[in-house]
Amino acid sequence: MKKKLTLGQKHNLTGWTFLMPAVVLIVAMSFVPMVQALILSFKTGIGTNMTYTGITNYTRMFKDAVFMQSLKNNFFYLIIQVPIMLITALVLASMLNNKDLKFKGFFRTAIFLPCATSLVSYAIIFRSLFAVDGFVNNVLINLGILHTGYNFLGHPLSAKIIIIVALVWRWTGYNMVFYLAGLQNIEYSVYEAAKIDGASPFQSFRKITVPLLKPTILLTAIMSTNGTLQLFDESMNLTNGGPANATITMSHYIYNVSFKYVPNFGYAASMSYMILMLVAVLAFIQMKVGDKRD
Amino acid sequence: MKKKLVSTVLTAALTVSLLAGCGGGTETASNSAGTDETTTKAASAAETSGDEAQADAGAAGEEKLTVWCWDPAFNINAMNKAAEVYQKDHPNFVLEVVETPWEDVQTKLTTAATSGNLDTLPDILLMQDAAFQKNVISYPDAFTDLTGKLDYSQFSAGKVGFSTVDGKNYGVPFDNGAVIASYRTDLLEQAGYKISDFENITWSDFIEKGKVVLEKTGKPMLSCVGGESDIIVMMLQSAGGSFFGADGSAQLVDNAILEEVMSTYAELVKSGVLVEVNDWDSYIGTLNSGTVAGTMAGCWIMASIQAADDQAGNWSITNMPKLDNAATATNYANQGGSSWAITSNCKNVDLAADFMGATFGGSVEFYDAILNTGAIACYLPAGDSDAYGASNDFFGGEAVYAKIIDFAGQIPACNTGVYFYEARDAVATAITNIVSGADVASELQGAQDTVNFAMGQ
């Protein structure tokens, strides 16, 4: 004879029943592979012939010149691109939040639209834009700024800058949408009060918008850090990692180790876990710095 | 209580249908990929005459093979022609070609082999020669040993070597990658040269003449993809050099041939005779838009050169320059080229082997039919065919195929090595730095360290 459930238990049961499908799918599709990858990262070998070798994969990557180069590249993108993008997004969002602005919908759509393009196709378009005989060089030559086309993607620094420009173009609108949503929660009367007190637009941006948007800024900072450390499509399609590995990212190198070179999946898996650890550590630091609630 | 039960059951049903949906999705995807013009056409042929049925070939009366390869103008065309030839004697034969770029073939093969789902593989796939050994060694379970199933003595020995692992044959040789130097005769004329001035020359001659052409016409002699080492590998192999020693160890330092290749390449770029572009499409663009006076690549490049109709008659072919100092230097090398592999997923190996043997490994008629796309045979008897003596109007009315067969016979044998792609990339990194001023010896040492590191698993 089954005992009758209390009301609370019934509610719990309903909740769990609704959760189960998603939980089962996430566990099967995401957590199980993650655990398998962790096990894989302690193995070494060519292709399918793998043996356990402990943590050698993790010590190995610090001696790997290409991996170290890719790590530096990732941090270069992170340190330069993320602040530029977030500040631009914040400025654009507060400008578009202006009640008196005409064609607001048009501007919002125009800035958000790049996010709707596929990563691969936009990378290829940037590649052809900045080719030696591409659009940008043609414009610069016709304006008399350059005599012959400059090989933007053929020089280490300019290639990195092109990737950063591409990333800013692609992701600024995405972050701006988060800020716009956050700005809806700030009462307009706060700005009016500041105006009456004689605050300049810049002052009210710095003293009202930024502090009140802090949780959203924290969210976008963590998401952008995560995205930048996992950067792949731009390195693969825009510059192919070149010139001389100057723009290769960690994910691109992991791809090469798994698919282009003699496959070493154990090593590739351990490098993936390295990215995970970096993301976790950086997110933790950002939370500590950004979230002062306790 | 009853309501609860119903909702639980419904939720469970939803979960199951979701999961089933995932599985079903992939199935339909593979099915829809399979509907191909070749299939339907040949399938109707199979219906009309139903003899020679093979019980183990799935549906009764059907002898079906699936193939992955990538170039519609080249290897897909060749496969479809092969199917037509084979269907004359085997009316039930159905061939399904799925267009799959090489990078995707490699990725799918890796995924299938490492996950153990070999049944996602086709019966036959085309593989770059340079990647053949790597894949067979990494995934021995994914390929079928073809030793004794084909007459390998009819192929050139150097080519068969690419797909031979531990003395076993795993591949059916397909296209020849003999390097040709193609030049625009109209541009050479403007600079006061004839095509014969570029025959049997050395690289230093080439650079001198190239400078004149650049000065008089404003066009560089060659273009290539920067950050790739295609031309370097060609130069190296033209002198029988390799990135690896006979024992398989990396030999990028104290490699006199490689050092000469690196300085010659740097000199080519610095003199402006060779211009580097960023990707393959731009490279082909420089040929078709006439921004360069020539190119050097495997003879399969002819298909791309001939895409520019307005340049018909203005191209001519000769051999590549040779290194000045290396004692073993020749004017001949190999670039690219690919071989067919039969996967272990093939349920009807006898049919696949017979099909390959009757076409790629035994039909002069077949090779004649695909000759106009630049698919020059590695199958030796095909070279004696009359078709190879025919002239090509695009290339100034010359008998280009006979010429290429002649080049192919003089290519020195070379050792590609399992870690070829690692070495290629390391050398490409080194040459990029050398071109921008770094020291040859120290860059090669760096490349050697990178390759040794990769080999150290």
Interface residues (C-beta under 8 A of the other chain):
Chain A: K10 L13 T14 T17 F18 M20 P21 V24 L25 T44 G45 I46 G47 T48 N49 K63 D64 A65 V66 R127 A131 V132 D133 N151 L153 G154 T239 N240 G241 G242 P243 A244 N245 N256 S258 F259 K260 Y261 V262 P263 N264 F265 Y267
Chain B: K4 S7 T8 T11 L14 T15 L18 L19 E103 Q106 T107 T110 A113 T114 K134 I137 S138 Y139 D141 G226 G227 E276 V277 N278 D279 S282 G285 T291 V418 Y419 Y421 E422 D425 A428 T429 A430 T432 N433 G446 D449 T450 F453 A454 Q457
